[in-house]
Amino acid sequence: MTEQFSRFDAAEFLKTPEEMAAYLDACFEEDAGDGVLVRAALKDIARAMGMTDSTNTT
């Protein structure tokens, strides 16, 4: 039996401003100092708020 994986999209789970703030805080804490994780979190939050085209994930 082969394992099947589905793509995880954090934006689907960010429903309230409090959840978005907590997610961003966690990403600031875990970021390696290059800002990659923080930028990804901001993109996730923008998609969760409907501010971007959700079909373009690049």
N, C-alpha and C positions, 0 to 999 in steps of 0.2 A: 504494500500500500504506500503510495507516495503522499507526502505532505503537500497541502495546498495552502498558499498564503494569499492574503488579500492586502491591498495597499492601505496603510494607515494614514488617515487625514485628520490632523489635530483640529482643523477648522470645524469639523462636524461636531466636536464636543465642546466648543467654546460658545456657550449660550448667553452668558450674562457678563456685564462689565467686570464684576468681581472675579469671575473665572478667567477672563482675559488678562486682568491685572496680575493675578496669581501666576498664570502661565508665563507672562513676560518676566516677572520677578524671578521665577525659577530659572528661566533661560539666561538672565543676567548673571545669576549665581554660578551656573554651569558653563558659561561661555569661556572658551580658552584664551580670550583676550584679543582675538582677531575679529570679533563681531559677527562671525558666520551664524552662530546659533541665534543671536538677537535679531539679525535680519530675517532669518527664516521664521522666527516667532512673529515678527511684525507682518510678514506676508500672510501667515496663518490667520492672524487676527483680522487683517484687512479682508481676507476671503470670508471669514466667519461673519463679518459685518456687511457682506455683500458689496464691498467697495472695489472689487476687481472681477475680472472675467475668470470664473472658476475653472474653465476648460484649459487655461494656460497656466501650468504649474512650474514653468521654468524660471 
